[in-house]
Amino acid sequence: GQTKRAPEQEVEVVDFSKRAQWLRAAVLGANDGLLSTASLMMGVGAVRKDTKSMVLSGVAGLIGGACSMAIGELVSVYSQYDIEVAQIKREDRNGTLGAEEMDARKEMLPSPWQAAGASALAFAVGALVPLLAAAFVTVYKVRLAVVIAAVSMALIGFGWLSAVLGKAPVAKSVSRVLVGGWLAMGITFGLTTLINVAGLKLSACPAVSS
C-alpha cells in the first residue's frame, strides 16, 4: 500500500506546481508594478519636491502600466489561443479527436480577457505600494525614505514568494530582487537629477538663451 501511494503523491506535487504558475505570474506582475511606479516617482521626485507631482506621476504610471500590461497580455494570449484552436481543428479534421476529448481540449484553452484582467490587476496592486507610501507624507526627505522603505519591504515579500513558488533559494532570490529594485530607483533618481542639472546649465548659457 505504501509503495502505491508514493507515485500518486508525486503526481499531486507536479500538478500543484503547474497550478501555481498563474500565482507566480501574478507576483511577477505585481513586482513590475511596484518597481516601475516607484522608479517613476523617484525620478519625478528628483526634480519636483512637492507631494502632488510625485503622486500624480505614480498614478500616471499605474494607469499606463496596467493598460500596457493588459494589452500586451491580451495580444500574447490571443495568439496562443488562435494557435491552439487551429491545432484542435486540424486534429478534428483528421479524425484523431473524439467528442469528449475535443470538449476537454476546448475547456483548457486560455482566456485572453481573463489573463489581461489579471495582469492589469497585479500591476495595479504592486503600484499602489509606493503611491500609498508617498500620498500622506509632506516632508520631502521623509517621503523619499518612506517610499524606499515601503518598496523594500514589498520587494522582500515578492522575492520570497517568487522563490517559494519557483522552488528557488530564498536568500538569493530576495537579494536579487531587493538589490535590483534599489538599483532601478537609484539610477532613475540619479540620472534624472543629472539631466535636470545639465538642463539648468544649458538654459543659463548665453549662447543657448540668445
Contacts in CASP RR format, 6 or more apart in sequence:
PFRMAT RR
TARGET T0000
AUTHOR 0000-0000-0000
METHOD contacts of the structure
MODEL  1
GQTKRAPEQEVEVVDFSKRAQWLRAAVLGANDGLLSTASLMMGVGAVRKD
TKSMVLSGVAGLIGGACSMAIGELVSVYSQYDIEVAQIKREDRNGTLGAE
EMDARKEMLPSPWQAAGASALAFAVGALVPLLAAAFVTVYKVRLAVVIAA
VSMALIGFGWLSAVLGKAPVAKSVSRVLVGGWLAMGITFGLTTLINVAGL
KLSACPAVSS
17 167 0 8 1.000
20 165 0 8 1.000
20 166 0 8 1.000
22 118 0 8 1.000
23 165 0 8 1.000
24 162 0 8 1.000
24 165 0 8 1.000
24 166 0 8 1.000
25 118 0 8 1.000
25 119 0 8 1.000
25 122 0 8 1.000
26 118 0 8 1.000
26 122 0 8 1.000
27 122 0 8 1.000
27 158 0 8 1.000
27 159 0 8 1.000
27 161 0 8 1.000
27 162 0 8 1.000
27 165 0 8 1.000
28 122 0 8 1.000
28 162 0 8 1.000
29 69 0 8 1.000
29 119 0 8 1.000
29 122 0 8 1.000
29 123 0 8 1.000
29 126 0 8 1.000
30 122 0 8 1.000
30 123 0 8 1.000
30 125 0 8 1.000
30 126 0 8 1.000
30 158 0 8 1.000
31 126 0 8 1.000
31 155 0 8 1.000
31 158 0 8 1.000
31 159 0 8 1.000
31 162 0 8 1.000
31 177 0 8 1.000
32 69 0 8 1.000
32 123 0 8 1.000
33 62 0 8 1.000
33 65 0 8 1.000
33 122 0 8 1.000
33 123 0 8 1.000
33 124 0 8 1.000
33 126 0 8 1.000
33 127 0 8 1.000
34 126 0 8 1.000
34 127 0 8 1.000
34 129 0 8 1.000
34 130 0 8 1.000
34 151 0 8 1.000
34 154 0 8 1.000
34 155 0 8 1.000
34 158 0 8 1.000
35 151 0 8 1.000
35 155 0 8 1.000
35 181 0 8 1.000
35 184 0 8 1.000
35 185 0 8 1.000
36 61 0 8 1.000
36 65 0 8 1.000
36 127 0 8 1.000
37 58 0 8 1.000
37 61 0 8 1.000
37 62 0 8 1.000
37 126 0 8 1.000
37 127 0 8 1.000
37 130 0 8 1.000
37 131 0 8 1.000
38 129 0 8 1.000
38 130 0 8 1.000
38 147 0 8 1.000
38 151 0 8 1.000
38 181 0 8 1.000
38 184 0 8 1.000
38 185 0 8 1.000
39 181 0 8 1.000
39 184 0 8 1.000
39 185 0 8 1.000
39 186 0 8 1.000
39 188 0 8 1.000
40 57 0 8 1.000
40 58 0 8 1.000
40 60 0 8 1.000
40 61 0 8 1.000
40 188 0 8 1.000
41 54 0 8 1.000
41 55 0 8 1.000
41 57 0 8 1.000
41 58 0 8 1.000
41 130 0 8 1.000
41 131 0 8 1.000
41 134 0 8 1.000
41 147 0 8 1.000
42 144 0 8 1.000
42 147 0 8 1.000
42 185 0 8 1.000
42 186 0 8 1.000
42 188 0 8 1.000
42 189 0 8 1.000
42 192 0 8 1.000
43 57 0 8 1.000
43 188 0 8 1.000
43 189 0 8 1.000
43 190 0 8 1.000
43 192 0 8 1.000
44 53 0 8 1.000
44 54 0 8 1.000
44 57 0 8 1.000
44 58 0 8 1.000
44 192 0 8 1.000
45 53 0 8 1.000
45 54 0 8 1.000
45 57 0 8 1.000
45 144 0 8 1.000
45 189 0 8 1.000
45 192 0 8 1.000
46 188 0 8 1.000
46 189 0 8 1.000
46 190 0 8 1.000
46 192 0 8 1.000
46 193 0 8 1.000
46 196 0 8 1.000
47 192 0 8 1.000
47 193 0 8 1.000
47 196 0 8 1.000
48 54 0 8 1.000
49 140 0 8 1.000
51 134 0 8 1.000
51 135 0 8 1.000
51 137 0 8 1.000
51 138 0 8 1.000
51 143 0 8 1.000
54 134 0 8 1.000
54 143 0 8 1.000
55 131 0 8 1.000
55 134 0 8 1.000
55 135 0 8 1.000
58 127 0 8 1.000
58 130 0 8 1.000
58 131 0 8 1.000
59 131 0 8 1.000
61 127 0 8 1.000
62 123 0 8 1.000
62 124 0 8 1.000
62 127 0 8 1.000
62 128 0 8 1.000
62 131 0 8 1.000
65 123 0 8 1.000
65 127 0 8 1.000
66 120 0 8 1.000
66 121 0 8 1.000
66 123 0 8 1.000
66 124 0 8 1.000
66 127 0 8 1.000
67 120 0 8 1.000
69 119 0 8 1.000
69 120 0 8 1.000
69 122 0 8 1.000
69 123 0 8 1.000
70 116 0 8 1.000
70 117 0 8 1.000
70 119 0 8 1.000
70 120 0 8 1.000
71 116 0 8 1.000
72 116 0 8 1.000
72 119 0 8 1.000
73 112 0 8 1.000
73 115 0 8 1.000
73 116 0 8 1.000
73 117 0 8 1.000
73 118 0 8 1.000
73 119 0 8 1.000
73 120 0 8 1.000
74 112 0 8 1.000
74 113 0 8 1.000
74 115 0 8 1.000
74 116 0 8 1.000
76 115 0 8 1.000
77 110 0 8 1.000
77 111 0 8 1.000
77 112 0 8 1.000
77 115 0 8 1.000
77 116 0 8 1.000
78 112 0 8 1.000
80 110 0 8 1.000
81 109 0 8 1.000
81 110 0 8 1.000
81 112 0 8 1.000
84 105 0 8 1.000
84 109 0 8 1.000
84 110 0 8 1.000
85 109 0 8 1.000
88 97 0 8 1.000
88 102 0 8 1.000
88 105 0 8 1.000
88 106 0 8 1.000
91 97 0 8 1.000
92 102 0 8 1.000
97 105 0 8 1.000
126 154 0 8 1.000
129 150 0 8 1.000
129 151 0 8 1.000
129 154 0 8 1.000
130 147 0 8 1.000
130 150 0 8 1.000
130 151 0 8 1.000
132 150 0 8 1.000
133 146 0 8 1.000
133 147 0 8 1.000
133 149 0 8 1.000
133 150 0 8 1.000
133 151 0 8 1.000
134 143 0 8 1.000
134 146 0 8 1.000
134 147 0 8 1.000
137 143 0 8 1.000
137 146 0 8 1.000
148 182 0 8 1.000
148 185 0 8 1.000
151 181 0 8 1.000
151 185 0 8 1.000
152 178 0 8 1.000
152 182 0 8 1.000
155 174 0 8 1.000
155 177 0 8 1.000
155 178 0 8 1.000
155 181 0 8 1.000
156 174 0 8 1.000
156 177 0 8 1.000
156 178 0 8 1.000
157 174 0 8 1.000
158 177 0 8 1.000
159 170 0 8 1.000
159 173 0 8 1.000
159 174 0 8 1.000
159 177 0 8 1.000
159 178 0 8 1.000
160 170 0 8 1.000
160 173 0 8 1.000
160 174 0 8 1.000
162 168 0 8 1.000
162 173 0 8 1.000
162 177 0 8 1.000
163 169 0 8 1.000
163 170 0 8 1.000
163 172 0 8 1.000
163 173 0 8 1.000
163 174 0 8 1.000
164 170 0 8 1.000
202 208 0 8 1.000
203 209 0 8 1.000
END
